[in-house]
Amino acid sequence: MTPLVVAAVLIAALTHASWNAIAHGIRDQLLAFTLVGGGGAVCGALLAGFVPLPAAAAWPYLLGSAVLHVVYQVLLMQSFRLGEFGQMYPIARGTAPLAVTVLAAVFVHEIPDAWALSGVALASAGLLGVALWGIRGSAARPDAPSRWPAIAAAVATGLSIASYTTVDGLGVRASGTSLGYIAWLMILEGVAIPVYALATRRRELAAQLRPVALRGLAGGALSVFAYGLVLWAQTRAPLAPIAALRESSIIVGAAIGALFFKERFGAPRIAAAGLMVVGIGLMLHTG
């Protein structure tokens, strides 16, 4: 984990939280992800004209990853519909590092040493602590809707993140071109939800998209930039530490939730975020 790789992943974390907040801020989640996916596909198509095609060995990974990304987007839409951004985002992101560590060990044979493993565990525990603190407040209000369906959707989102992160870690290494891989991934995954929206909304879709088009397309461009940085980093360092380090976006996400969505970010969540920083420090110490 060189300083350049660390910086790239941290910038990706900031950018990722930002595009997720843009998507969450659009009330109609189908419109939000139609624009994010469409914007990403357009960026991918533009980039594909200037970069090499991925090697043939990478295409099975690309196709599998595109399917997993669509599943991820559907689950993320559901979690955003049901829960608060400041809780759903960190649960989804916090579930992924531990799952990626297991998947990377099984499929890529990247076995973390004791320091790295304890760092991943601490970082993940801190992230989940930030997220799950919100349950305590809702349990004290008998009339409050259950948060468990939203939490289940967020955990499933995290597992899908872990799955596509592992697939892409293998695929980008086989591709011979990280830029070519991200371009075609954005094209393949980006068209699915817009096609579904067009099939279900038909003539009304254009009028519904117009008021939120700029925000949504900006979110799509940010998503391409964020994941492109992560894929590049995965060609330079092991998967599990990158997956955990990029989850520092939880700090940005929690701050966005407090500042823009007026959600709570109290002392327990700050303490849990501090635990995450300790875990990241342990991971980087081994690099």
C-alpha positions as CSV (number, residue, x, y, z in Angstrom):
1,M,0.0,0.0,0.0
2,T,2.2,2.9,-1.3
3,P,1.2,6.5,-0.5
4,L,-0.1,7.0,-4.0
5,V,-2.4,3.9,-3.7
6,V,-3.6,5.1,-0.3
7,A,-4.3,8.6,-1.7
8,A,-6.2,7.2,-4.7
9,V,-8.4,5.0,-2.5
10,L,-9.2,7.8,-0.1
11,I,-10.2,10.1,-2.9
12,A,-12.4,7.3,-4.2
13,A,-14.0,7.0,-0.8
14,L,-14.8,10.7,-0.7
15,T,-16.2,10.6,-4.3
16,H,-18.2,7.4,-3.6
17,A,-20.0,8.9,-0.6
18,S,-20.8,12.0,-2.6
19,W,-22.4,10.2,-5.5
20,N,-24.4,8.0,-3.1
21,A,-25.6,11.1,-1.3
22,I,-26.7,12.6,-4.6
23,A,-28.6,9.5,-5.4
24,H,-30.2,9.4,-2.0
25,G,-31.2,13.0,-2.3
26,I,-33.4,12.3,-5.3
27,R,-36.7,11.2,-3.9
28,D,-37.6,8.8,-6.7
29,Q,-34.9,6.2,-6.5
30,L,-35.6,4.6,-9.9
31,L,-35.0,8.0,-11.5
32,A,-31.9,8.5,-9.4
33,F,-30.3,5.2,-10.5
34,T,-31.5,5.6,-14.0
35,L,-29.4,8.8,-14.2
36,V,-26.4,7.5,-12.3
37,G,-26.3,4.4,-14.5
38,G,-26.9,6.3,-17.7
39,G,-24.3,8.9,-16.8
40,G,-21.8,6.1,-16.0
41,A,-22.6,4.3,-19.3
42,V,-22.0,7.5,-21.3
43,C,-18.7,8.2,-19.5
44,G,-17.7,4.6,-20.1
45,A,-18.6,4.8,-23.8
46,L,-16.5,8.0,-24.2
47,L,-13.6,6.5,-22.4
48,A,-13.8,3.2,-24.4
49,G,-12.9,5.1,-27.6
50,F,-9.5,6.1,-26.2
51,V,-8.3,3.0,-24.3
52,P,-7.4,-0.6,-25.3
53,L,-10.0,-3.4,-25.2
54,P,-9.7,-5.6,-22.1
55,A,-8.0,-8.9,-22.8
56,A,-10.2,-11.9,-23.7
57,A,-9.6,-13.5,-20.3
58,A,-11.2,-10.5,-18.5
59,W,-14.6,-10.7,-20.3
60,P,-16.1,-13.4,-18.1
61,Y,-15.3,-11.3,-15.1
62,L,-16.7,-8.2,-16.8
63,L,-20.0,-9.9,-17.5
64,G,-20.3,-11.4,-14.1
65,S,-19.4,-8.1,-12.4
66,A,-22.0,-6.3,-14.5
67,V,-24.7,-8.6,-13.2
68,L,-23.5,-8.2,-9.6
69,H,-23.4,-4.4,-10.0
70,V,-27.0,-4.4,-11.1
71,V,-28.0,-6.5,-8.1
72,Y,-26.0,-4.1,-5.9
73,Q,-27.9,-1.1,-7.3
74,V,-31.3,-2.7,-6.8
75,L,-30.4,-3.5,-3.2
76,L,-29.0,-0.1,-2.6
77,M,-32.2,1.6,-4.0
78,Q,-34.2,-0.6,-1.6
79,S,-32.1,0.3,1.5
80,F,-32.3,4.0,0.6
81,R,-36.0,3.8,0.3
82,L,-36.4,2.2,3.7
83,G,-33.8,3.8,5.9
84,E,-31.7,6.9,6.6
85,F,-28.6,7.6,4.6
86,G,-26.4,7.9,7.7
87,Q,-27.3,4.4,8.7
88,M,-27.8,2.5,5.5
89,Y,-24.7,3.7,3.8
90,P,-22.3,2.7,6.6
91,I,-24.0,-0.7,7.1
92,A,-23.6,-1.5,3.3
93,R,-20.0,-0.3,3.2
94,G,-19.1,-1.8,6.6
95,T,-20.3,-5.3,5.7
96,A,-18.0,-5.5,2.7
97,P,-14.4,-5.5,4.1
98,L,-14.8,-8.7,6.2
99,A,-16.5,-10.5,3.3
100,V,-13.8,-9.3,0.9
101,T,-11.1,-10.6,3.2
102,V,-12.7,-14.1,3.2
103,L,-13.3,-14.1,-0.6
104,A,-9.8,-12.8,-1.3
105,A,-8.3,-15.5,0.9
106,V,-10.3,-18.3,-0.8
107,F,-10.2,-17.2,-4.4
108,V,-7.0,-15.1,-4.7
109,H,-5.0,-16.7,-1.9
110,E,-4.3,-13.4,-0.3
111,I,-4.0,-14.5,3.3
112,P,-3.7,-11.5,5.7
113,D,-1.2,-11.7,8.5
114,A,-2.2,-11.1,12.1
115,W,-1.7,-7.4,12.0
116,A,-3.7,-6.9,8.8
117,L,-6.4,-9.2,9.9
118,S,-6.9,-7.4,13.2
119,G,-6.9,-4.1,11.3
120,V,-9.6,-5.3,9.0
121,A,-11.6,-6.6,11.9
122,L,-11.3,-3.4,13.9
123,A,-12.1,-1.2,10.9
124,S,-15.2,-3.2,10.1
125,A,-16.3,-3.3,13.8
126,G,-16.0,0.5,13.9
127,L,-18.0,0.9,10.7
128,L,-20.8,-1.4,11.9
129,G,-20.8,0.5,15.3
130,V,-21.4,3.8,13.4
131,A,-24.2,2.2,11.5
132,L,-26.0,0.1,14.2
133,W,-26.1,2.9,16.8
134,G,-29.2,4.2,15.1
135,I,-31.2,1.0,16.1
136,R,-30.9,2.0,19.7
137,G,-32.8,5.3,19.1
138,S,-35.5,3.7,17.1
139,A,-36.1,0.9,19.6
140,A,-37.1,3.6,22.2
141,R,-40.0,4.7,20.0
142,P,-42.8,2.1,19.9
143,D,-44.5,4.0,17.0
144,A,-41.4,4.0,14.8
145,P,-41.3,1.7,11.8
146,S,-39.0,-1.3,12.1
147,R,-35.5,-0.7,10.7
148,W,-34.7,-4.3,10.3
149,P,-36.0,-4.6,6.7
150,A,-33.8,-1.6,5.8
151,I,-30.8,-3.2,7.6
152,A,-31.3,-6.5,5.9
153,A,-31.3,-4.7,2.5
154,A,-28.1,-2.8,3.5
155,V,-26.3,-6.0,4.6
156,A,-27.3,-7.7,1.4
157,T,-25.9,-4.6,-0.4
158,G,-22.6,-5.1,1.5
159,L,-22.4,-8.7,0.4
160,S,-23.0,-7.7,-3.2
161,I,-20.2,-5.1,-2.9
162,A,-17.9,-7.8,-1.5
163,S,-18.8,-10.1,-4.4
164,Y,-18.2,-7.6,-7.2
165,T,-15.0,-6.3,-5.5
166,T,-13.5,-9.7,-5.6
167,V,-14.6,-10.4,-9.2
168,D,-13.3,-7.1,-10.4
169,G,-10.0,-7.6,-8.5
170,L,-9.5,-10.7,-10.6
171,G,-10.9,-9.2,-13.8
172,V,-8.9,-6.0,-13.8
173,R,-5.7,-8.0,-13.3
174,A,-6.5,-10.2,-16.2
175,S,-7.6,-7.3,-18.5
176,G,-4.2,-5.7,-19.1
177,T,-5.8,-2.3,-19.0
178,S,-7.6,-0.9,-15.9
179,L,-9.0,2.0,-17.9
180,G,-10.4,-0.4,-20.6
181,Y,-11.9,-2.6,-17.9
182,I,-13.7,0.3,-16.1
183,A,-15.0,1.7,-19.4
184,W,-16.7,-1.5,-20.4
185,L,-17.9,-2.3,-16.9
186,M,-19.7,1.1,-16.8
187,I,-21.2,0.4,-20.2
188,L,-22.4,-3.1,-19.3
189,E,-23.8,-2.3,-15.9
190,G,-25.1,1.2,-16.7
191,V,-27.7,0.3,-19.3
192,A,-29.8,-2.2,-17.2
193,I,-31.7,0.2,-14.9
194,P,-32.3,2.9,-17.6
195,V,-33.8,0.2,-19.9
196,Y,-36.0,-1.0,-17.1
197,A,-37.1,2.5,-16.3
198,L,-37.9,3.2,-20.0
199,A,-40.0,0.0,-20.2
200,T,-42.0,0.8,-17.0
201,R,-42.3,4.6,-17.2
202,R,-42.5,4.9,-21.0
203,R,-43.6,8.4,-22.2
204,E,-43.5,9.9,-18.7
205,L,-39.9,9.1,-18.1
206,A,-38.4,12.1,-19.9
207,A,-40.5,14.6,-18.1
208,Q,-39.8,12.9,-14.7
209,L,-36.0,12.9,-15.4
210,R,-35.8,16.5,-16.5
211,P,-35.9,18.3,-13.0
212,V,-33.2,16.0,-11.5
213,A,-31.1,15.3,-14.7
214,L,-28.0,17.4,-13.8
215,R,-27.7,16.0,-10.3
216,G,-28.2,12.4,-11.4
217,L,-25.7,12.7,-14.3
218,A,-23.1,14.3,-12.0
219,G,-23.6,11.3,-9.7
220,G,-23.0,9.0,-12.6
221,A,-19.7,10.7,-13.5
222,L,-18.6,10.6,-9.9
223,S,-19.3,6.9,-9.7
224,V,-17.1,6.2,-12.7
225,F,-14.3,8.3,-11.3
226,A,-14.6,6.7,-7.8
227,Y,-14.6,3.1,-9.0
228,G,-12.0,3.7,-11.6
229,L,-9.6,4.8,-8.9
230,V,-10.4,1.6,-6.9
231,L,-9.8,-0.7,-9.9
232,W,-6.5,1.0,-10.6
233,A,-5.5,0.5,-6.9
234,Q,-6.5,-3.2,-7.1
235,T,-3.7,-3.7,-9.7
236,R,-1.2,-2.2,-7.3
237,A,-2.1,-3.7,-3.9
238,P,-3.9,-6.6,-2.2
239,L,-7.7,-6.6,-2.3
240,A,-8.7,-6.8,1.4
241,P,-6.8,-3.7,2.6
242,I,-8.1,-1.7,-0.4
243,A,-11.6,-2.8,0.4
244,A,-11.3,-1.8,4.0
245,L,-9.5,1.5,3.3
246,R,-12.1,2.6,0.8
247,E,-14.8,2.2,3.6
248,S,-13.4,5.3,5.2
249,S,-16.1,6.9,3.1
250,I,-18.3,6.1,6.1
251,I,-16.9,9.3,7.8
252,V,-17.9,11.4,4.8
253,G,-21.2,9.6,4.6
254,A,-22.0,10.2,8.2
255,A,-21.0,13.8,7.9
256,I,-23.2,14.3,4.8
257,G,-26.1,12.6,6.7
258,A,-25.7,15.1,9.6
259,L,-25.2,18.2,7.6
260,F,-27.5,17.8,4.6
261,F,-30.0,15.2,5.7
262,K,-30.2,16.4,9.4
263,E,-29.5,12.9,10.8
264,R,-27.8,12.3,14.1
265,F,-24.0,11.9,14.4
266,G,-23.3,11.8,18.1
267,A,-20.4,10.7,20.3
268,P,-20.9,6.9,20.0
269,R,-20.6,7.2,16.2
270,I,-17.5,9.4,16.5
271,A,-16.0,6.8,18.8
272,A,-16.8,4.0,16.3
273,A,-15.2,6.1,13.5
274,G,-12.1,6.4,15.7
275,L,-12.0,2.6,16.0
276,M,-12.1,2.4,12.3
277,V,-9.1,4.8,12.0
278,V,-7.1,2.5,14.3
279,G,-8.0,-0.5,12.2
280,I,-6.8,1.3,9.0
281,G,-3.6,2.2,10.8
282,L,-2.9,-1.4,11.6
283,M,-3.5,-2.4,8.0
284,L,-1.2,0.2,6.6
285,H,1.5,-0.6,9.2
286,T,1.9,-4.0,7.5
287,G,2.3,-2.5,4.1
